[in-house]
Amino acid sequence: MSILLVLASIVLPITMYILQHYWNILRKIFNWIAFLSFLIFGNISSLSILGIIENKTVFMTTIHAVFLNPSFLMTGGYIGIYILYQLLMIRKQGGVISGP
């Protein structure tokens, strides 16, 4: 399973980079999915922390229960792949960050 995760973190950003080169609409789709992922990821995190503070259950095991949430894991995984994809995009532009 570890090998699969490492290979996916290498292959998926490269695949995204290649696909967006041929179909420009995919660049916008990848950006919108990332936007929604950041929103969902942040909201899940903040609501989990809020619940812990309200219940006054400040234990390490309590906050780590957020890792059992499939939405948290999927959005976090996409954010990681998206960041690597964006690094490839920056590299393509010669290391200069510019707008769309």
NORWOTA-V452348 format. One record per residue. N is the residue number from 1. RES is the residue in three letters. SS is DSSP state (H for helix, E for strand, - for the rest). OMEGA is omega in whole degrees, -180 to 180 (NA if undefined). BURIAL is # if it has 24 or more other C-alpha atoms within 12 Angstrom, else .. Layout:
# NORWOTA-V452348
N;RES;SS;OMEGA;BURIAL + N;RES;SS;OMEGA;BURIAL
This chain:
# NORWOTA-V452348
1;MET;-;179;. + 2;SER;H;179;. + 3;ILE;H;179;. + 4;LEU;H;179;. + 5;LEU;H;180;. + 6;VAL;H;179;. + 7;LEU;H;179;. + 8;ALA;H;-180;. + 9;SER;H;176;. + 10;ILE;H;-173;. + 11;VAL;H;-175;. + 12;LEU;H;177;# + 13;PRO;H;178;# + 14;ILE;H;178;# + 15;THR;H;178;. + 16;MET;H;180;# + 17;TYR;H;-180;# + 18;ILE;H;-179;. + 19;LEU;H;-179;. + 20;GLN;H;177;. + 21;HIS;H;-179;. + 22;TYR;H;-179;. + 23;TRP;-;-177;. + 24;ASN;H;-180;. + 25;ILE;H;179;. + 26;LEU;H;178;. + 27;ARG;H;178;. + 28;LYS;H;179;. + 29;ILE;H;178;. + 30;PHE;H;-180;# + 31;ASN;H;179;# + 32;TRP;H;177;. + 33;ILE;H;178;. + 34;ALA;H;178;# + 35;PHE;H;178;. + 36;LEU;H;179;. + 37;SER;H;178;# + 38;PHE;H;178;# + 39;LEU;H;-178;. + 40;ILE;H;180;# + 41;PHE;H;-180;# + 42;GLY;H;-180;. + 43;ASN;H;177;. + 44;ILE;H;180;# + 45;SER;H;-177;# + 46;SER;H;178;. + 47;LEU;H;177;. + 48;SER;H;179;# + 49;ILE;H;178;. + 50;LEU;H;178;. + 51;GLY;H;180;. + 52;ILE;H;180;. + 53;ILE;H;180;. + 54;GLU;H;-179;. + 55;ASN;H;-178;. + 56;LYS;-;178;. + 57;THR;-;-177;. + 58;VAL;-;176;. + 59;PHE;-;180;. + 60;MET;H;-178;. + 61;THR;H;-179;. + 62;THR;H;-179;. + 63;ILE;H;-179;# + 64;HIS;H;176;. + 65;ALA;H;178;. + 66;VAL;H;179;# + 67;PHE;H;177;. + 68;LEU;H;-180;. + 69;ASN;-;-178;. + 70;PRO;H;179;. + 71;SER;H;178;. + 72;PHE;H;-179;# + 73;LEU;H;-180;. + 74;MET;H;-179;. + 75;THR;H;177;# + 76;GLY;H;177;# + 77;GLY;H;179;# + 78;TYR;H;179;# + 79;ILE;H;178;# + 80;GLY;H;179;# + 81;ILE;H;-180;# + 82;TYR;H;179;# + 83;ILE;H;177;# + 84;LEU;H;176;# + 85;TYR;H;180;# + 86;GLN;H;176;# + 87;LEU;H;175;. + 88;LEU;H;179;# + 89;MET;H;178;# + 90;ILE;H;179;. + 91;ARG;H;180;. + 92;LYS;H;-178;. + 93;GLN;-;179;. + 94;GLY;-;177;. + 95;GLY;-;-180;. + 96;VAL;-;177;. + 97;ILE;-;179;. + 98;SER;-;180;. + 99;GLY;-;-178;. + 100;PRO;-;NA;.
